[in-house]
Amino acid sequence: MWVISTRVSEAMLYQKFSPARHILSIRVCRDMMTRCSLSYGYVNFCQKADAEHALNTMNFDIIMGRPVRIMWCQCPQE
């Protein structure tokens, strides 16, 4: 996701994306020192088809007053 509100939590992302299909994990990226949100995060789905469904049906949906840009992850995650 891209430029989400710093007030968005993992629980909010789960609530938003759970209708899209089966979620594997969710993470809001945070500064290691301050633990403040870096305004982006990851929602990982169990299957590629679930992610495609979210991308096709929820891209630019609004969360806390901001449109959320959904993109494929371009690098492997830990």
N, C-alpha and C positions, 0 to 999 in steps of 0.2 A: 504494500500500500504506500501511498505517497501523501505526505503533508496532512496527517490527521491531527486533530486537536491534541494538545499536550494533556488534556484531561481524559482522553479515551483510555479505558482499561481493557485488560484481557477479557473480563466478563462482558463488557459492552460489545467487543468484537465477536465473542461467542454468540451473544444474543442476536446480533445482526446477521451473522453468516450461517448459523445453524440451520435455518430453513433451506439453504442452498444444497445441503447434503451432509455427508459424514465427515466431520472434522477430526484430524489426527492431533494437531497441536496449534496453539496460538501463542504469539509472543509480541509484546510491545517492546521495542528496543529502547534502552535507557542508558544514560551516561553512567559510566562505571563508578565515578566518584560521588556524584550528586543524586543518582538514581532518578533524575528527572527524565521524562520522555524525550526522545529525539524526534518525535512526530512521525514515526513510521513503525511498521510492524509486519509480522508474517502470520498468515493463516494457512496452515498446511492441511490438505485434504487427504483422505485415505486412498483415493483413486484419481487418476488424471481426469476422468470424466466428471468427477465432482468439482474439481477446480475449474474445468471448462464451463460447467454450468454456472458457477459463481461469476466467472468472468463475463459470460454472455448475458446474465440477468441482473447483476448487481453493480457493474462498473459505473462509477460516478454517482452512486447512491449517496445520500447525505447522512453523515454521522456528526452530531453536535454542531450542526450548521456549516459543515464543510463537505464538499464532494470528495469521495474516496476513489482514487485511481487504483485499479487492480491491475497488476502486471505479473508476468511469470518471473520467478526468481532466476537470475542469471548466474548465480554462483552456488556451489554446494554449501549447505549449512552444517553446523556442528551437531 
